Amino acid sequence: MSEEAVIENFHGVYLLYCKNPKYLGRTYIGYTVNPNRRIKQHNKGTQAGGARRTSKKGPWTMVMIIHGFPNDIAALRFEWAWQHPTISRRLNKVQRKKPREKVFDYCLRILSEMLRVGPWNRLPLTVRWLDESFKQNFPLERLPPLHMPIVEGTVISKKLSKSKKTQLSQPSQTNQERIDICSICYEIIVKHKLECINNDCSMTAHLICLSKLFLKPGEFVPIVGKCPKCDGEFLWGDLIRKLKGFYRNEMITIKTTEIDEELSDSDEN
């Protein structure tokens, strides 16, 4: 189902596809904080801020975008590796482009590998298809980690207001007066407070305390776990997204039986 998302502090790495019959099938990978503005720049040319490689070769369509990076540095490193898979040390085991493989398919194959290797497999990323006519399913053996949702629909980037930036960097007087107690260690939470996805649950916890509770043998980063208060089961990536301001008015649940089955299948393989 397509859905429009409004995201603050947006950092995304996108894939363009050329629809010009003369250059049909060419691709371009780039980084942006505003995808709607960026695609217009690409189609208007270098005089409007577009890239030299895409100038006068349009129309281009922004097929997909990977977002959820904590900052521009993390996103730019991802962009560079996706652009240069043959010289990225993290992708040196990935097979090079096959003779008859389309460039677009090759880009998707590289992406599927990138999402499954460190450090990117530990980030709360979202794979978003912007042009559904190009959507392809990832092969079962190269599915993104379970905490990375694959969604469809447009995305709107929203700049953090000055007041909100101040709130994030320096807690308000109201927040300073409020004392949050970790539901696991029962100590005061000073920063990085995690809250349950269930809006009816009052669980709060230190990031490190809840991560230790969720972490299972063999995992470097938690994938899924139970809330110590309401017993609800949630993805670690969703808890991190709520920490960043998402899901304030939503109730997110998952079917852990499906996840357990998928994990057991991958272990057998």
C-alpha positions in Angstrom: 0.0 0.0 0.0 1.4 3.4 -0.9 1.7 6.0 1.8 3.1 9.5 2.1 5.6 10.1 4.8 6.7 13.4 6.4 10.2 13.0 7.9 12.2 15.5 9.9 16.0 15.6 9.7 15.9 13.6 6.5 19.0 12.0 5.0 18.5 9.8 2.0 20.4 8.0 -0.8 18.4 7.6 -4.0 18.4 5.8 -7.3 17.4 7.6 -10.6 16.4 5.9 -13.8 16.6 7.6 -17.2 13.4 7.5 -19.4 14.9 9.4 -22.3 14.9 7.0 -25.3 18.4 8.1 -26.2 19.8 7.2 -22.8 17.1 4.8 -21.7 18.2 2.6 -18.7 21.0 4.8 -17.4 21.1 5.2 -13.7 22.4 7.7 -11.2 22.9 7.4 -7.4 22.9 10.4 -5.2 22.4 11.9 -1.7 19.7 14.4 -0.7 18.0 16.0 2.2 15.0 16.9 0.0 14.1 14.3 -2.7 11.3 16.3 -4.2 13.5 19.3 -4.8 16.4 17.1 -6.0 14.6 15.3 -8.8 13.5 18.7 -10.2 17.1 19.9 -10.1 18.2 16.8 -12.0 15.6 17.3 -14.7 16.3 21.0 -15.1 20.0 20.6 -15.5 23.2 21.9 -14.0 21.9 25.5 -14.1 19.3 24.5 -11.6 21.7 22.6 -9.4 21.4 19.2 -11.0 24.4 16.9 -11.5 26.5 17.1 -14.7 26.0 13.4 -15.4 22.2 13.8 -15.5 22.0 17.2 -17.2 20.3 17.3 -20.6 19.6 13.6 -20.5 16.2 13.7 -18.8 13.5 13.0 -18.0 14.7 11.1 -14.9 12.5 9.4 -12.3 13.5 8.8 -8.8 12.8 5.1 -8.5 13.7 4.5 -4.8 15.4 6.1 -1.8 17.0 4.6 1.3 16.6 6.8 4.3 17.0 6.7 8.1 20.7 7.6 8.2 21.6 9.4 11.5 23.5 12.2 9.7 24.9 13.3 6.3 28.3 11.6 6.8 26.7 8.2 7.2 24.5 8.8 4.1 27.4 10.1 2.0 29.5 7.0 2.8 26.6 4.8 1.8 26.2 6.8 -1.4 29.9 6.5 -2.3 30.0 2.7 -1.7 26.8 2.2 -3.8 28.4 4.3 -6.6 31.8 2.4 -6.4 31.1 -1.2 -5.3 34.2 -2.6 -7.1 36.6 -0.5 -4.9 34.6 -0.4 -1.7 36.4 -2.7 0.8 33.0 -3.7 2.3 31.8 -5.0 -1.0 34.9 -6.6 -2.3 33.2 -10.1 -2.3 30.3 -9.0 -4.4 30.3 -10.3 -7.9 31.0 -7.7 -10.6 28.4 -6.7 -13.2 27.5 -9.6 -15.4 27.8 -9.1 -19.2 24.1 -9.2 -19.9 22.9 -7.8 -16.6 21.1 -4.5 -16.8 22.6 -1.6 -14.9 19.4 -1.1 -13.0 19.3 -4.7 -11.9 23.0 -4.5 -10.9 22.3 -1.5 -8.7 19.6 -3.4 -6.9 21.8 -6.4 -6.4 24.5 -4.2 -4.9 22.0 -2.5 -2.7 20.7 -5.8 -1.4 24.2 -6.8 -0.4 25.0 -3.4 1.2 21.9 -3.6 3.5 23.2 -6.9 4.8 26.8 -5.9 5.7 28.2 -3.7 8.5 27.9 -1.0 9.4 24.7 -0.4 7.4 22.9 -3.6 8.6 22.9 -2.1 12.0 21.2 1.2 11.0 17.4 1.8 11.3 17.0 2.3 7.5 13.9 2.3 5.4 13.8 1.1 1.8 11.2 3.2 0.0 10.0 2.6 -3.5 9.0 6.0 -5.0 8.0 4.8 -8.5 6.0 1.6 -8.0 6.2 0.7 -11.7 9.9 -0.2 -11.1 9.4 -2.1 -7.8 11.1 -5.5 -7.6 11.1 -8.0 -4.8 14.5 -8.7 -3.2 15.6 -12.4 -3.5 14.9 -14.4 -0.4 18.6 -15.0 0.1 19.3 -11.3 0.0 16.4 -9.8 2.0 17.2 -6.7 4.0 17.5 -7.2 7.8 14.1 -7.7 9.6 14.3 -4.2 11.2 14.4 -2.5 7.8 10.9 -2.0 6.4 10.3 -2.0 2.6 7.6 0.6 1.9 6.0 2.4 -1.1 4.9 6.0 -1.5 6.2 9.5 -1.6 8.3 11.1 1.1 8.4 14.8 2.2 11.4 16.0 4.1 10.8 18.5 6.8 13.5 20.7 8.4 13.7 20.7 12.2 12.4 24.0 13.6 14.8 26.1 15.6 12.7 25.4 18.7 12.7 21.7 18.2 16.5 21.7 17.6 16.8 23.5 20.9 14.6 20.9 22.6 16.8 18.1 21.2 20.1 19.6 22.2 18.9 21.2 25.5 15.9 19.8 27.4 13.2 22.3 28.2 12.4 23.3 31.8 9.4 21.0 31.7 11.5 18.1 30.6 14.1 18.9 33.3 11.5 18.8 36.0 10.1 15.5 34.9 12.0 12.4 36.2 11.9 9.3 34.1 12.8 6.0 35.7 14.2 3.1 33.7 11.7 0.1 33.9 14.7 -2.3 33.9 17.4 -0.9 36.2 15.2 1.6 38.0 17.7 4.3 37.7 17.0 7.9 36.5 17.1 8.3 32.7 19.2 11.4 31.8 19.2 11.0 28.0 18.4 8.5 25.2 15.1 7.5 26.7 13.4 4.6 24.9 9.6 4.4 25.1 7.3 1.5 24.3 5.6 1.6 20.8 2.3 0.9 22.6 1.0 4.3 23.4 -1.0 2.8 26.3 2.2 1.5 27.9 4.2 3.7 30.2 7.5 1.8 29.9 10.6 3.9 29.7 14.2 2.5 29.6 17.8 3.4 29.0 18.8 2.6 25.5 21.6 0.3 26.8 19.3 -1.5 29.3 16.7 -2.3 26.7 19.2 -3.3 24.1 20.7 -5.8 26.5 17.3 -7.2 27.2 16.5 -7.6 23.5 19.9 -8.9 22.5 20.0 -12.6 21.7 23.1 -14.9 21.3 24.8 -14.3 18.0 23.4 -10.9 17.5 25.5 -7.7 17.5 22.4 -5.5 17.3 19.0 -6.4 18.7 16.3 -7.3 16.1 13.1 -7.9 18.1 12.1 -8.3 21.7 9.3 -8.0 24.3 8.5 -4.9 26.3 9.2 -5.6 29.9 6.0 -3.9 31.0 3.2 -4.6 28.5 4.7 -7.8 27.0 4.2 -6.5 23.5 6.7 -7.6 20.8 8.4 -4.9 18.7 11.2 -4.4 16.3 14.3 -2.7 17.7 14.4 -0.4 14.6 10.9 0.8 15.4 11.9 1.7 19.0 14.8 3.7 17.6 12.5 5.4 15.2 10.2 6.4 18.0 13.2 7.8 19.9 13.7 10.0 16.8 10.1 11.3 16.9 8.2 8.8 14.7 5.1 6.7 15.7 3.9 9.3 18.3 0.3 8.7 17.3 0.6 5.2 15.9 0.5 1.7 17.4 3.0 -0.7 15.7 2.9 -4.4 16.2 4.6 -7.3 14.5 4.1 -11.0 14.1 7.1 -12.5 15.7 6.0 -16.0 14.6 6.7 -15.0 11.0 10.1 -13.6 12.0 11.0 -16.7 14.0 10.2 -18.9 11.0 12.3 -16.7 8.7 15.2 -16.8 11.1 15.0 -20.5 11.5 14.8 -21.0 7.8 17.9 -18.8 7.3 19.8 -20.8 10.0 19.0 -24.1 8.2 20.3 -22.7 5.0 
